[in-house]
C-alpha cells in the first residue's frame, strides 16, 4: 500500500474540514436565488477560483493523463485551444454577459424568454441527458485513480466511489451554490499546491530528456503534430476550436458561476482570469501521462498509467497532500455538476409541464432529491458502462449533445434578429443527433458497413453536431419567418426584471408558438 498513517491523517482532516464548511454554508441560503446562484454576490477573485476548481477534477486529470500516455506531446494543443476559447469569452463577454443581464438561473430559461416553453422543455431534456451522461464516468475514473495511487486492490473501487459520493452529496444537497463556492475556493488552493508538488516529484524521477526521447521513439511525428496523430486530425481540431467557446460558455456548471456573479462585467472577468491559467491546468496532467509512458513503457492500461506514476514517485506525506488536492478538485466538479443538472431537471423539465409553478421551498426540495438520484445513477453507470473511445472523447461527445444545439439557440437568439422558434427546435434536435447516433451505434460498430463507419468516428460526430445545429437554426428560421416572426427582446428593460416577470409577460404569446 502506498498510503501511510501521515497520509491518512492529512486526508481525513481535510475531508472533515470541507464537509463542515460546506454544510455550514446552509445558513446563507435565504431563498431560491441563494440556493442556485449564491444570491448573485460572487466577485471576480472568488468566482475565478471556484470556476477553476469546477473545471478540473480527478476525471480531468485522468482523461488528460490518458491522452498524454497515448498521444505524446501532440495533445498539448488542447491546452492552447481551451485557452483561446476562454479568452474569447473573457474579452468579449460572448454569450455569458447577455445571459447574466437576463438574470437567468439555467440556460434553458433563455429558450422560453426568446422562443417558447416547448423549446425550453426540449432544451432542458437534452441538457440534462447530455450532462448526466457526461459525468456518468466521473466517479469510476476517480475511484480508479484513488485505488491506483493509494495502493488498494481493485475490489475497493465500489467502496471508494460510494464514500466520495456521500461526502459530496452531503454538502451540495444542503448548501446549494453557497456550499459549492465556499468549498471550491478552499479546494482551489489545495489543488494548486498539490499539482506543483506532484510535478516536482515526477521530474525528480523522470527527466525531460527521457520523456522527449520516449515520445519520438514511440510516436515519431505524431507525438508532436496533432494533425497527423491518429487520435486527432483536422476534424478533431476544428470541432475543438468551436467547442472550446460553445461548451465553455454553455456548460451549465461553468455558466452558473457567471450567473452567480454580482454583475455581467464580473461574469466576463471570471472567464478571463480563469482562461489565463487554463493551458497550464490542461498540460500538467498531460505531461504526467507522457512521463508515465517514459517510466513504464507502452504496454500498460492507458487509464492506469498516470495514477500509477504518481503513486510510485510521490513520497508519503506529500502523497496525502496530493490526494487531498485531487479529491478537492473532484468534490468541486461533482458539487457544481450535480447542482447544475438537478436545477435543470427541476426548473426546465418538471416545472414547464405544470400549469402552476412550484414555490421556492418545493423547488429546492425537488432539486435535492434529484441531486441524490443523479448520484446513484453515476455510481451504477460508472461501474457498468464500457467507454467507446478515450475518456476525453467520451466527455467531449456527450458535451456536444447539448452544447451544439444550445450554441445555435443562444448565440443566434442573442445576436441574430431572425432567430425564431422553428430554428430553435431544429437547432436543438439536429445538434443532438450526431452524438446520440454515435453513442447508440458505437456498441455495434463491428457490424456496421464501411460506408457508415463515419457515424462511429467520435471526431466526425462531434464536428457534425455543430454544423447540423447551425444549419438547423439558419434554415429553420429563414423558411418560417412569416408564420413565426422572431420575438424581439429588450435586454436593457429585461435587466431590470426578474426572469419570472419576463416569462409571465411573455407566456400568453408563447402559447401560440407551440402550434408549429
Protein Blocks (a to p, Z undefined) as FASTA:
>chain_A
ZZdfklmmmmmmmmmmmmmmmmmmmmmmmblmlmmnoooaacfklmmmmmmmmmpcfklm
mmmmmmmmmnojmlmmmmmmmmmmmmmmmmnopojlmmmmnopabfklmmmmmmmmklmm
mmmmmmmmmmmmmmmmmmmmmmmmmmmmnopafklmmmmmmmmmmmmmmmmmmnmmmlmm
mmmmmmmmmmmmmmmmmmmmmmmmmcfklmmmmmmmmnmmmlmmmklpmklojklmmmmm
mmmmmmmmmgmklmmmmmmpmbfklmmmmmmmmmmmmmmmmmmmmmmmmmmmmmnopmbc
fklmmmmmmmmmmcghjlmmmmmmmmmmmmmmmmmmmmmmmmmmmmmmmmmmpmbdcdfk
lmmmmmmmmmmmmmmmmmmmmmmpccfbdfklmmmmmmmmmmmmmmmmmmmmmmmmkbcf
klmmmmmmmmmmmmmmmmmmmmmmmmpcfklmmmmgmklmmmmmmmmmmmmmmmmmmmmm
mmmccddddfklmmmpcfklmmmmmmmmmmmmmmZZ
